[in-house]
Amino acid sequence: MTLDQLPVGQEATVTVVGGQGALRRRLLDMGITPKTKIQIRKVAPLGDPIELRLRGYLLTIRKEDAQQIEVEL
């Protein structure tokens, strides 16, 4: 399952950080690494962006970027 498919409030573990080049590096630099616990906290009214809780802080990413991150419950 990808991160954008995770229901609001559900916690999951990151398994794979996809993407290429600068996108992948940016996701990793923001702390989205394999084995990280991550939770979708809020979704904007039109579905984009998504607010995440991970590593003790809140992060907002685009839905397009969330589709590159694979998670498991």
Biopython code that builds the backbone (N, CA, C, O; Angstrom):
import numpy as np
from Bio.PDB.StructureBuilder import StructureBuilder

atoms = [
    (1, "MET", "N", (0.858, -1.167, 0.000)),
    (1, "MET", "CA", (0.000, 0.000, 0.000)),
    (1, "MET", "C", (0.903, 1.228, 0.000)),
    (1, "MET", "O", (1.977, 1.219, 0.602)),
    (2, "THR", "N", (0.465, 2.277, -0.674)),
    (2, "THR", "CA", (1.242, 3.512, -0.673)),
    (2, "THR", "C", (0.692, 4.467, 0.387)),
    (2, "THR", "O", (-0.442, 4.321, 0.844)),
    (3, "LEU", "N", (1.502, 5.430, 0.763)),
    (3, "LEU", "CA", (1.155, 6.341, 1.851)),
    (3, "LEU", "C", (-0.125, 7.122, 1.573)),
    (3, "LEU", "O", (-0.878, 7.407, 2.504)),
    (4, "ASP", "N", (-0.389, 7.471, 0.329)),
    (4, "ASP", "CA", (-1.597, 8.244, 0.020)),
    (4, "ASP", "C", (-2.875, 7.430, 0.210)),
    (4, "ASP", "O", (-3.959, 8.010, 0.281)),
    (5, "GLN", "N", (-2.777, 6.096, 0.294)),
    (5, "GLN", "CA", (-3.940, 5.228, 0.492)),
    (5, "GLN", "C", (-4.229, 4.959, 1.967)),
    (5, "GLN", "O", (-5.268, 4.387, 2.297)),
    (6, "LEU", "N", (-3.329, 5.361, 2.851)),
    (6, "LEU", "CA", (-3.484, 5.131, 4.279)),
    (6, "LEU", "C", (-4.612, 6.002, 4.831)),
    (6, "LEU", "O", (-4.653, 7.199, 4.546)),
    (7, "PRO", "N", (-5.534, 5.426, 5.618)),
    (7, "PRO", "CA", (-6.628, 6.227, 6.188)),
    (7, "PRO", "C", (-6.105, 7.229, 7.225)),
    (7, "PRO", "O", (-5.075, 6.999, 7.859)),
    (8, "VAL", "N", (-6.819, 8.325, 7.386)),
    (8, "VAL", "CA", (-6.457, 9.338, 8.368)),
    (8, "VAL", "C", (-6.485, 8.723, 9.761)),
    (8, "VAL", "O", (-7.443, 8.038, 10.121)),
    (9, "GLY", "N", (-5.439, 8.965, 10.545)),
    (9, "GLY", "CA", (-5.347, 8.457, 11.905)),
    (9, "GLY", "C", (-4.670, 7.105, 12.026)),
    (9, "GLY", "O", (-4.273, 6.719, 13.125)),
    (10, "GLN", "N", (-4.527, 6.381, 10.940)),
    (10, "GLN", "CA", (-3.910, 5.048, 10.956)),
    (10, "GLN", "C", (-2.387, 5.189, 10.955)),
    (10, "GLN", "O", (-1.840, 6.028, 10.240)),
    (11, "GLU", "N", (-1.714, 4.378, 11.746)),
    (11, "GLU", "CA", (-0.253, 4.395, 11.783)),
    (11, "GLU", "C", (0.292, 3.232, 10.983)),
    (11, "GLU", "O", (-0.273, 2.139, 11.005)),
    (12, "ALA", "N", (1.377, 3.459, 10.283)),
    (12, "ALA", "CA", (2.007, 2.422, 9.469)),
    (12, "ALA", "C", (3.520, 2.590, 9.536)),
    (12, "ALA", "O", (4.027, 3.564, 10.093)),
    (13, "THR", "N", (4.230, 1.624, 8.960)),
    (13, "THR", "CA", (5.686, 1.651, 8.911)),
    (13, "THR", "C", (6.122, 1.777, 7.460)),
    (13, "THR", "O", (5.619, 1.066, 6.590)),
    (14, "VAL", "N", (7.048, 2.673, 7.203)),
    (14, "VAL", "CA", (7.569, 2.869, 5.851)),
    (14, "VAL", "C", (8.408, 1.648, 5.474)),
    (14, "VAL", "O", (9.267, 1.224, 6.247)),
    (15, "THR", "N", (8.166, 1.089, 4.305)),
    (15, "THR", "CA", (8.945, -0.051, 3.823)),
    (15, "THR", "C", (9.882, 0.343, 2.693)),
    (15, "THR", "O", (11.037, -0.083, 2.665)),
    (16, "VAL", "N", (9.394, 1.155, 1.759)),
    (16, "VAL", "CA", (10.204, 1.557, 0.600)),
    (16, "VAL", "C", (9.966, 3.032, 0.308)),
    (16, "VAL", "O", (8.826, 3.496, 0.285)),
    (17, "VAL", "N", (11.054, 3.763, 0.085)),
    (17, "VAL", "CA", (10.951, 5.150, -0.364)),
    (17, "VAL", "C", (11.336, 5.152, -1.830)),
    (17, "VAL", "O", (12.501, 4.967, -2.180)),
    (18, "GLY", "N", (10.340, 5.364, -2.689)),
    (18, "GLY", "CA", (10.569, 5.341, -4.126)),
    (18, "GLY", "C", (10.986, 6.701, -4.644)),
    (18, "GLY", "O", (11.503, 7.540, -3.905)),
    (19, "GLY", "N", (10.753, 6.898, -5.916)),
    (19, "GLY", "CA", (11.134, 8.164, -6.540)),
    (19, "GLY", "C", (12.533, 8.071, -7.114)),
    (19, "GLY", "O", (13.230, 7.069, -6.954)),
    (20, "GLN", "N", (12.917, 9.118, -7.773)),
    (20, "GLN", "CA", (14.223, 9.164, -8.429)),
    (20, "GLN", "C", (14.941, 10.454, -8.071)),
    (20, "GLN", "O", (14.301, 11.483, -7.858)),
    (21, "GLY", "N", (16.233, 10.407, -8.005)),
    (21, "GLY", "CA", (17.071, 11.590, -7.864)),
    (21, "GLY", "C", (16.706, 12.512, -6.723)),
    (21, "GLY", "O", (16.667, 12.109, -5.560)),
    (22, "ALA", "N", (16.436, 13.775, -7.080)),
    (22, "ALA", "CA", (16.208, 14.821, -6.080)),
    (22, "ALA", "C", (14.977, 14.561, -5.225)),
    (22, "ALA", "O", (14.981, 14.872, -4.033)),
    (23, "LEU", "N", (13.918, 13.993, -5.811)),
    (23, "LEU", "CA", (12.707, 13.702, -5.036)),
    (23, "LEU", "C", (13.006, 12.701, -3.932)),
    (23, "LEU", "O", (12.640, 12.922, -2.777)),
    (24, "ARG", "N", (13.665, 11.607, -4.275)),
    (24, "ARG", "CA", (13.987, 10.576, -3.274)),
    (24, "ARG", "C", (14.899, 11.154, -2.190)),
    (24, "ARG", "O", (14.676, 10.909, -1.005)),
    (25, "ARG", "N", (15.902, 11.904, -2.575)),
    (25, "ARG", "CA", (16.842, 12.503, -1.615)),
    (25, "ARG", "C", (16.084, 13.442, -0.676)),
    (25, "ARG", "O", (16.349, 13.454, 0.526)),
    (26, "ARG", "N", (15.151, 14.223, -1.206)),
    (26, "ARG", "CA", (14.385, 15.166, -0.376)),
    (26, "ARG", "C", (13.530, 14.420, 0.639)),
    (26, "ARG", "O", (13.468, 14.820, 1.801)),
    (27, "LEU", "N", (12.865, 13.333, 0.215)),
    (27, "LEU", "CA", (12.043, 12.543, 1.135)),
    (27, "LEU", "C", (12.895, 11.938, 2.248)),
    (27, "LEU", "O", (12.501, 11.948, 3.415)),
    (28, "LEU", "N", (14.053, 11.418, 1.884)),
    (28, "LEU", "CA", (14.945, 10.834, 2.890)),
    (28, "LEU", "C", (15.465, 11.911, 3.850)),
    (28, "LEU", "O", (15.547, 11.679, 5.056)),
    (29, "ASP", "N", (15.812, 13.073, 3.323)),
    (29, "ASP", "CA", (16.305, 14.168, 4.165)),
    (29, "ASP", "C", (15.253, 14.664, 5.152)),
    (29, "ASP", "O", (15.596, 15.149, 6.230)),
    (30, "MET", "N", (13.966, 14.544, 4.790)),
    (30, "MET", "CA", (12.887, 14.976, 5.682)),
    (30, "MET", "C", (12.588, 13.925, 6.755)),
    (30, "MET", "O", (11.719, 14.139, 7.600)),
    (31, "GLY", "N", (13.294, 12.800, 6.730)),
    (31, "GLY", "CA", (13.118, 11.784, 7.769)),
    (31, "GLY", "C", (12.237, 10.624, 7.368)),
    (31, "GLY", "O", (11.971, 9.748, 8.191)),
    (32, "ILE", "N", (11.774, 10.588, 6.129)),
    (32, "ILE", "CA", (10.947, 9.477, 5.672)),
    (32, "ILE", "C", (11.883, 8.385, 5.171)),
    (32, "ILE", "O", (12.228, 8.335, 3.990)),
    (33, "THR", "N", (12.285, 7.514, 6.085)),
    (33, "THR", "CA", (13.214, 6.436, 5.770)),
    (33, "THR", "C", (12.556, 5.096, 6.102)),
    (33, "THR", "O", (11.610, 5.053, 6.888)),
    (34, "PRO", "N", (13.044, 4.009, 5.516)),
    (34, "PRO", "CA", (12.478, 2.697, 5.848)),
    (34, "PRO", "C", (12.497, 2.430, 7.354)),
    (34, "PRO", "O", (13.418, 2.847, 8.057)),
    (35, "LYS", "N", (11.474, 1.734, 7.835)),
    (35, "LYS", "CA", (11.260, 1.359, 9.244)),
    (35, "LYS", "C", (10.802, 2.518, 10.125)),
    (35, "LYS", "O", (10.748, 2.372, 11.347)),
    (36, "THR", "N", (10.474, 3.663, 9.534)),
    (36, "THR", "CA", (9.961, 4.808, 10.296)),
    (36, "THR", "C", (8.459, 4.664, 10.480)),
    (36, "THR", "O", (7.743, 4.353, 9.527)),
    (37, "LYS", "N", (7.977, 4.887, 11.694)),
    (37, "LYS", "CA", (6.535, 4.909, 11.969)),
    (37, "LYS", "C", (5.992, 6.241, 11.462)),
    (37, "LYS", "O", (6.572, 7.298, 11.713)),
    (38, "ILE", "N", (4.874, 6.175, 10.748)),
    (38, "ILE", "CA", (4.314, 7.368, 10.134)),
    (38, "ILE", "C", (2.788, 7.314, 10.240)),
    (38, "ILE", "O", (2.195, 6.238, 10.167)),
    (39, "GLN", "N", (2.164, 8.465, 10.412)),
    (39, "GLN", "CA", (0.709, 8.531, 10.557)),
    (39, "GLN", "C", (0.187, 9.711, 9.748)),
    (39, "GLN", "O", (0.772, 10.793, 9.771)),
    (40, "ILE", "N", (-0.919, 9.499, 9.031)),
    (40, "ILE", "CA", (-1.577, 10.612, 8.351)),
    (40, "ILE", "C", (-2.430, 11.319, 9.389)),
    (40, "ILE", "O", (-3.315, 10.716, 9.995)),
    (41, "ARG", "N", (-2.161, 12.589, 9.588)),
    (41, "ARG", "CA", (-2.864, 13.360, 10.596)),
    (41, "ARG", "C", (-4.058, 14.098, 10.010)),
    (41, "ARG", "O", (-5.141, 14.096, 10.596)),
    (42, "LYS", "N", (-3.862, 14.734, 8.844)),
    (42, "LYS", "CA", (-4.937, 15.485, 8.190)),
    (42, "LYS", "C", (-4.746, 15.437, 6.686)),
    (42, "LYS", "O", (-3.639, 15.241, 6.185)),
    (43, "VAL", "N", (-5.850, 15.621, 5.980)),
    (43, "VAL", "CA", (-5.816, 15.757, 4.523)),
    (43, "VAL", "C", (-6.564, 17.040, 4.189)),
    (43, "VAL", "O", (-7.637, 17.296, 4.734)),
    (44, "ALA", "N", (-6.006, 17.835, 3.306)),
    (44, "ALA", "CA", (-6.642, 19.091, 2.906)),
    (44, "ALA", "C", (-8.007, 18.810, 2.272)),
    (44, "ALA", "O", (-8.235, 17.707, 1.776)),
    (45, "PRO", "N", (-8.905, 19.777, 2.279)),
    (45, "PRO", "CA", (-10.258, 19.564, 1.746)),
    (45, "PRO", "C", (-10.307, 19.001, 0.322)),
    (45, "PRO", "O", (-11.195, 18.207, 0.011)),
    (46, "LEU", "N", (-9.396, 19.385, -0.527)),
    (46, "LEU", "CA", (-9.386, 18.875, -1.894)),
    (46, "LEU", "C", (-8.475, 17.656, -2.055)),
    (46, "LEU", "O", (-8.251, 17.195, -3.174)),
    (47, "GLY", "N", (-7.944, 17.129, -0.934)),
    (47, "GLY", "CA", (-7.140, 15.914, -0.971)),
    (47, "GLY", "C", (-5.650, 16.134, -1.132)),
    (47, "GLY", "O", (-4.890, 15.165, -1.149)),
    (48, "ASP", "N", (-5.211, 17.360, -1.250)),
    (48, "ASP", "CA", (-3.792, 17.631, -1.441)),
    (48, "ASP", "C", (-3.469, 18.969, -0.816)),
    (48, "ASP", "O", (-4.133, 19.941, -1.175)),
    (49, "PRO", "N", (-2.523, 19.111, 0.076)),
    (49, "PRO", "CA", (-1.518, 18.166, 0.547)),
    (49, "PRO", "C", (-1.991, 17.302, 1.724)),
    (49, "PRO", "O", (-3.138, 17.381, 2.163)),
    (50, "ILE", "N", (-1.066, 16.479, 2.213)),
    (50, "ILE", "CA", (-1.325, 15.557, 3.320)),
    (50, "ILE", "C", (-0.393, 15.930, 4.474)),
    (50, "ILE", "O", (0.803, 16.135, 4.268)),
    (51, "GLU", "N", (-0.940, 16.015, 5.679)),
    (51, "GLU", "CA", (-0.118, 16.301, 6.857)),
    (51, "GLU", "C", (0.208, 14.986, 7.561)),
    (51, "GLU", "O", (-0.685, 14.195, 7.863)),
    (52, "LEU", "N", (1.498, 14.761, 7.818)),
    (52, "LEU", "CA", (1.979, 13.522, 8.434)),
    (52, "LEU", "C", (2.579, 13.804, 9.796)),
    (52, "LEU", "O", (3.063, 14.903, 10.065)),
    (53, "ARG", "N", (2.538, 12.784, 10.659)),
    (53, "ARG", "CA", (3.254, 12.845, 11.944)),
    (53, "ARG", "C", (4.288, 11.734, 11.907)),
    (53, "ARG", "O", (3.951, 10.564, 11.731)),
    (54, "LEU", "N", (5.549, 12.107, 12.074)),
    (54, "LEU", "CA", (6.631, 11.131, 12.124)),
    (54, "LEU", "C", (7.785, 11.703, 12.920)),
    (54, "LEU", "O", (8.026, 12.910, 12.900)),
    (55, "ARG", "N", (8.491, 10.846, 13.615)),
    (55, "ARG", "CA", (9.682, 11.227, 14.385)),
    (55, "ARG", "C", (9.462, 12.439, 15.298)),
    (55, "ARG", "O", (10.387, 13.216, 15.534)),
    (56, "GLY", "N", (8.242, 12.598, 15.806)),
    (56, "GLY", "CA", (7.960, 13.669, 16.753)),
    (56, "GLY", "C", (7.687, 15.030, 16.137)),
    (56, "GLY", "O", (7.643, 16.024, 16.861)),
    (57, "TYR", "N", (7.505, 15.110, 14.836)),
    (57, "TYR", "CA", (7.169, 16.388, 14.223)),
    (57, "TYR", "C", (6.125, 16.196, 13.130)),
    (57, "TYR", "O", (5.837, 15.070, 12.723)),
    (58, "LEU", "N", (5.562, 17.306, 12.660)),
    (58, "LEU", "CA", (4.545, 17.278, 11.610)),
    (58, "LEU", "C", (5.180, 17.698, 10.296)),
    (58, "LEU", "O", (6.011, 18.606, 10.256)),
    (59, "LEU", "N", (4.785, 17.032, 9.227)),
    (59, "LEU", "CA", (5.331, 17.288, 7.898)),
    (59, "LEU", "C", (4.186, 17.276, 6.902)),
    (59, "LEU", "O", (3.300, 16.425, 6.982)),
    (60, "THR", "N", (4.199, 18.199, 5.980)),
    (60, "THR", "CA", (3.179, 18.256, 4.939)),
    (60, "THR", "C", (3.843, 17.964, 3.598)),
    (60, "THR", "O", (4.827, 18.601, 3.222)),
    (61, "ILE", "N", (3.279, 16.979, 2.880)),
    (61, "ILE", "CA", (3.806, 16.649, 1.557)),
    (61, "ILE", "C", (2.667, 16.566, 0.551)),
    (61, "ILE", "O", (1.502, 16.440, 0.929)),
    (62, "ARG", "N", (3.007, 16.637, -0.715)),
    (62, "ARG", "CA", (2.009, 16.527, -1.778)),
    (62, "ARG", "C", (1.565, 15.076, -1.922)),
    (62, "ARG", "O", (2.317, 14.147, -1.628)),
    (63, "LYS", "N", (0.343, 14.906, -2.374)),
    (63, "LYS", "CA", (-0.195, 13.564, -2.584)),
    (63, "LYS", "C", (0.636, 12.810, -3.624)),
    (63, "LYS", "O", (0.846, 11.603, -3.502)),
    (64, "GLU", "N", (1.100, 13.515, -4.625)),
    (64, "GLU", "CA", (1.947, 12.919, -5.670)),
    (64, "GLU", "C", (3.226, 12.321, -5.065)),
    (64, "GLU", "O", (3.668, 11.250, -5.482)),
    (65, "ASP", "N", (3.816, 13.010, -4.090)),
    (65, "ASP", "CA", (5.012, 12.496, -3.423)),
    (65, "ASP", "C", (4.670, 11.308, -2.521)),
    (65, "ASP", "O", (5.456, 10.368, -2.405)),
    (66, "ALA", "N", (3.496, 11.353, -1.882)),
    (66, "ALA", "CA", (3.062, 10.263, -0.998)),
    (66, "ALA", "C", (2.857, 8.966, -1.774)),
    (66, "ALA", "O", (2.970, 7.881, -1.204)),
    (67, "GLN", "N", (2.559, 9.066, -3.055)),
    (67, "GLN", "CA", (2.371, 7.873, -3.874)),
    (67, "GLN", "C", (3.679, 7.129, -4.113)),
    (67, "GLN", "O", (3.659, 5.975, -4.541)),
    (68, "GLN", "N", (4.814, 7.767, -3.845)),
    (68, "GLN", "CA", (6.126, 7.146, -4.030)),
    (68, "GLN", "C", (6.596, 6.387, -2.783)),
    (68, "GLN", "O", (7.640, 5.735, -2.815)),
    (69, "ILE", "N", (5.833, 6.468, -1.684)),
    (69, "ILE", "CA", (6.243, 5.879, -0.414)),
    (69, "ILE", "C", (5.361, 4.678, -0.122)),
    (69, "ILE", "O", (4.140, 4.806, -0.037)),
    (70, "GLU", "N", (5.972, 3.515, 0.031)),
    (70, "GLU", "CA", (5.225, 2.293, 0.343)),
    (70, "GLU", "C", (5.268, 2.067, 1.851)),
    (70, "GLU", "O", (6.305, 2.235, 2.493)),
    (71, "VAL", "N", (4.097, 1.674, 2.410)),
    (71, "VAL", "CA", (3.985, 1.428, 3.844)),
    (71, "VAL", "C", (3.268, 0.117, 4.091)),
    (71, "VAL", "O", (2.591, -0.417, 3.212)),
    (72, "GLU", "N", (3.429, -0.397, 5.315)),
    (72, "GLU", "CA", (2.645, -1.576, 5.750)),
    (72, "GLU", "C", (2.102, -1.309, 7.139)),
    (72, "GLU", "O", (2.738, -0.632, 7.947)),
    (73, "LEU", "N", (0.930, -1.842, 7.410)),
    (73, "LEU", "CA", (0.265, -1.617, 8.694)),
    (73, "LEU", "C", (0.945, -2.379, 9.804)),
    (73, "LEU", "O", (0.516, -2.305, 10.956)),
]
sb = StructureBuilder()
sb.init_structure("model")
sb.init_model(0)
sb.init_chain("A")
sb.init_seg("    ")
for serial, (resi, resn, name, xyz) in enumerate(atoms, 1):
    if name == "N":
        sb.init_residue(resn, " ", resi, " ")
    sb.init_atom(name, np.array(xyz, "f"), 0.0, 1.0, " ", f" {name:<3s}", serial, name[0])
structure = sb.get_structure()
